[in-house]
Amino acid sequence: MEFADLYKLSIVVQGVASVVGFLILCAGVYSCWISPILAQRKLKRNGFKGPPPSFPLGNIAEMRKKVMVLPFDSHRASLGITHDIHSIVFPYFSRWSKLYGKVFIYWLGTEPFLYVSDPEFIKQMSTKVMAKSWGKPRVFKDDRKPMFGNHGLLMVEGQDWVHHRHIITPAFSPSNLKAMANVMVDSATIMLDHWSSILDSNNNKHEIDVENDITKMTAEIIAKTSFGNNIVNDENGRKVFEKLRAMQLALFKSTRLVGVPFSKFIYQKQTQEAKKLGQEIDEILVSIIKSRKDNNNDLGQDFLGIMLQDDGENQKLSVEELVDECKTLFFSGHETTALALTWTLFLLALHPQWQNQLREEIKQVIGEGQLLLNDPSNVSKLKKMGWVMNEVLRLYSAAPNVQRQAREDIQIGELIIPNGTNIWVDLVGMNHDPTLWGNDVNEFKPERFKDDTIHGGCKHKMGFLPFGFGGRMCVGRNLTIMEYKIVLTLLLTRFSFTLSPSYSHSPAIMLSLRPTHGLPLIVQHI
Ligand code: HEM
């Protein structure tokens, strides 16, 4: 090629590169700036109010100021133990809802979110839109991809969601759950025997961080129920189990600027760490799934085995989908249950009379000694324990919110929720709303569920949604209820609990609602 031709070619290449660069810049400016401004105008036209956002953080600056966890000592000194936690964990929502009502718009970066803590609005929303037509916020899908993938039940949408839900629901059938009860008894007993040996060498009284131990135990239970009993001894199984927990910690550590353009580049180290762990976990899960598939004659009755079964009607899930389902079940299946148990022990430590009432009920319903081992599913008859569980989920909602994204314009009364708007249903806000529960809203009163076991006397039937609402309601709720009752029965029949002086009351949102400094309790043999 002649020099002149080369020169012409390089001019053309430079021209094309400049045009491509310009187009990328335009696309960036449009999606990060112009599109959010247009969305904001549309929301205002449709009657939505809310705190004014600024570019590029939206309302995050104001939210982050208040989210900061106070240092251990100053927090202990400044806070007594109050169950009025909405203004502690979501001070900005608490303030904004006084200004703008129970439905308003706020911004995470350049993403508009519709805040909702009005049960009537939720009722109307869920009658207008079918479960499969809701989306899940794209910003969260992206942010939590290493944990849940994009093909697990929590994140899939549309017809894919229908397909996944259809395959996964049978795994939680009563007969499958009954078969899982012994796994729960075994794992809980290992933890309790360990506590016993600590007490034996400490004059029957010792401080134990129960949150830590309970989380490990529920993680072991979900690992065994997902992949079979051998998973904790198997080399690959142990690795995947450890890496899943490491990734969870990596994601908890970081308070990322979700919704802010290019924020991934600011938190590059954490993003890379979670991504790398995510890839390693995927590889190990693929090898576990493949070897299980090769052993076609014995797929097993754990979650993985059930998901692999072909009922002749449904196409099975692909390996990629199975990997995401395994991760989804692991993360959504142990953290929330562990927190429900942890906050229960906290509240029972403050209310020893309820420890005694539950022990009495256990004695009456289950009897003493070995009965639990004969038929662990007997625990379903423990009614008072059910009230306690509901009251704990009300005061300290393990899952503090439910999220959706509109995939079409939705008209609710006079308002139109524009397509693409993210929706944040504030369960903590509703659970602590005196207009729904009365003036004793922040008191621990399990008896409010005595005559109204489902709604606890809440003034609106959609005001208490610990497991979500509509067709996307939690698929694991029956498993949780059984696990909660089995573990709590075993705990209360062997030990008594009081709050340690070193406990600092600092509930905080780290995906779930957690005690920031753990839960140290003084544990004694009965
Ligand atoms: C105290 C324990 C639990 C609480 C408070 C809880 C709460 C929730 C909530 C609020 C939702 C969202 C529902 C919605 O979007 O409307 C949900 C969904 C889900 N939960 Fe749970 N959950 C718990 C335990 C579990 C367990 C043990 C598992 C699995 C073993 C599980 C698996 C899931 C899955 C897969 C979804 C997505 C369902 C779908 O979108 O179809 N959860 N849960």
Residues whose N, C-alpha, C, O or C-beta is under 5 A from the ligand:
A	BS01	HEM	L153 L154 L329 S332 G333 T336 T337 A340 A398 A399 N401 V402 Q403 L465 P466 F467 G468 F469 G471 R472 M473 C474 V475 G476 L479 T480
